[in-house]
Amino acid sequence: MKNLFLKNQESKIMKVSSICMCDECQKRKMPELFLEDMNGNYVDSIKVSDLFTGEYQLSNDFDELQQNE
């Protein structure tokens, strides 16, 4: 799987470390993304639906996110 990166409104770039489809995620039919900083430390988890609120910019190109600052 290719890496996916997110940049939040504070311009912090994070990497999607894993996708959760536990029983709770399956019940609400919405997986969660576990995010880590560029040092591999857990940062947050968000629902996939959060990607469509305008709070995050999603890319598989880290350099692209850095250039858009």
N, C-alpha and C positions, 0 to 999 in steps of 0.2 A: 504494500500500500504506500502510495506517495504521501509525503507529509502535508498536512493542512495547517495553515497558520491563520490566526485571527489578530486583528488590531482593534482595540477598544477605543472609546471616545477620548481617553487620556493618552492615546498614541502608544500604549503598551502593546508589544507584540508577544503573542503566546502561541504555543504549539498544541494541537489536539493530540493528546497522548493515547486516548482510548475512547471507545464508544460503548456506552452501557445499555444493555437491553435486559436488565433484571426484571423480576416479576412486577415491580411497581411501574417501571417504564413500559412494560408490555400492557399493563392494565390501562394506562392513559394513552397508549399507542403513540408514544413520543420518546425516542431515545435521548439520553443525555450525553454531552461531550465533556470529557475530563480534560482540563487545560493545565499546562505546565509552562513555567517560564523557560527561557532559553538555557538555564542551568539545570533543567530537569526537575525543578521543585514544583509540587502541586500548587496551583493558584486558585482554581475555581472549577465548578461544573455548571454547565448551562444546558437548557433544553434546546433542541434543534430549532424550535419555533423562535427562540431568542435571536437567531441569525437574521430574521426578517423584520426586526424592529428598528433597524437603522443604527443600533448601538455598536455593531461589529462590522468590520470589513473582512471578508473571507478570501483567502488566496492559497494556492499551492506554491507560490513563488515568494519566498522571504524577502528577496531583494526588491521586488515590486512594492511590498508594503513599506519598506524602509524609504523608498524614493517618494512615496506619496505623503510624506510628512510636511 
